[in-house]
Amino acid sequence: MNNQIDKEEYNPILIKIFDYKKHGLKFGLFQCKCGNEFEAYLYNLISGRTKSCGCMARKLTSIREKINKFFLS
């Protein structure tokens, strides 16, 4: 399984190191489409909970803040 999945893409995330243990849980090292490398719990990636390094959440937060300023001012 490990050899088949290395260096492939899963959603917009490039898999660099798949399936290593940290604190007894299976983690992986990934590269986001924005270029950042990050660690993630494999279950979260496979289930779809992890979709990026956090750049998407930061972008959405910025957009929401701009919308709120427009409507609340």
C-alpha positions in Angstrom: 0.0 0.0 0.0 2.8 2.4 0.9 4.6 2.1 -2.4 1.5 2.6 -4.5 0.4 5.8 -2.8 3.7 7.7 -2.5 4.1 10.8 -4.7 0.4 10.8 -5.8 -2.2 13.5 -5.4 -5.2 13.2 -3.1 -7.6 16.0 -3.7 -5.3 19.1 -4.2 -2.7 17.6 -1.8 0.5 15.9 -2.9 1.6 12.9 -0.8 5.3 13.0 0.2 5.5 10.4 3.0 2.6 8.2 3.6 1.9 6.1 6.7 4.3 6.8 9.6 3.4 6.6 13.2 3.5 9.6 15.6 2.1 9.2 19.1 0.6 5.8 18.1 -1.5 7.3 15.2 -0.8 7.1 11.5 0.3 10.4 10.0 1.7 11.5 6.6 3.7 14.4 5.3 1.9 16.3 2.5 2.4 19.3 0.2 -0.5 21.6 -0.4 -1.2 23.1 -3.8 0.0 26.5 -2.3 3.4 24.9 -1.7 3.4 24.5 2.1 4.3 21.2 3.6 2.3 19.9 6.5 1.6 16.8 8.6 -1.9 15.4 8.9 -3.6 12.5 10.5 -4.3 10.0 7.7 -7.9 9.3 8.7 -8.7 13.1 8.3 -7.2 13.1 4.8 -9.0 10.0 3.6 -12.3 11.1 5.1 -12.1 14.5 3.5 -11.8 16.5 6.7 -8.3 17.7 5.7 -8.4 19.5 2.4 -5.4 21.8 2.6 -2.6 23.0 4.9 -5.0 25.6 6.3 -4.6 28.1 3.4 -8.2 27.5 2.3 -9.5 28.3 5.8 -7.5 31.5 6.0 -8.7 32.6 2.6 -12.4 32.0 3.5 -11.9 33.8 6.9 -10.5 36.8 5.0 -13.5 36.8 2.6 -16.0 36.5 5.4 -14.4 39.4 7.3 -14.6 41.6 4.3 -18.3 40.7 3.8 -19.1 41.3 7.4 -17.4 44.7 7.3 -19.5 45.7 4.3 -22.8 44.7 5.8 -22.2 45.8 9.3 -20.8 49.3 8.5 
